[in-house]
Amino acid sequence: MPTPDPHWTAFVSAFFAPLVALGAAYIAIQNLRTAKHKIKIDLFEKRLKVFERLSEVADLATEFREFADEETPDPYLMYVDIAKEARWLFDQKTVDWMNENIGRGIQSFMEAQEQSNLAAFQGASSEKQDEARERVRERRKQLNLAQHNMLDVFTPHLQLHKL
């Protein structure tokens, strides 16, 4: 039986070596795409978590509260923690909007709520108490409006196909 031609095996080796290299390059490119996709998903999940926490803290702030006790979380302090995280995940324009509308809204609402509680506690005239309650209602409306607009502000950052 004749032995195989050595040139034939050399041809097969020469043909398959580039094929293996192309296969390895294809796998490397797919791994790179997968890693980029995972980064996008991770960023999306972190941004969504901030959005949800921000909405929750705004809800918490606008709940009617009499005098807060030590066990009641301070919505503004909760907001500050969220804002610290948000500055690394969102652009400056979004963070500025968040600070101006949600952060200041929470702070303003809580101050109005405290003034209303104080007026009631000190036995202020009914006219003064009504004015204080009206300020609370107005601040609550402003914060609710900001919360409603929050979806429009954050939507561009919460779309996977645009990341």
Buried (B, 14 or more C-beta within 10 A) or exposed (E): EEEEEEEEEEEEEEEEEEEEEEEEEEEEEEEEEEEEEEEBEEBBEBBBEBBEBBBEBBEBBBEEBEEBEEEEEBBBEBBBEBBEBBEEBBEEEBBEBBBEBBBBBBBBBBBBBBBBBEBBEEEBEEEBBEBBBEBBEEBBEBBBEBBEEBEEBBEEBBEEEEB
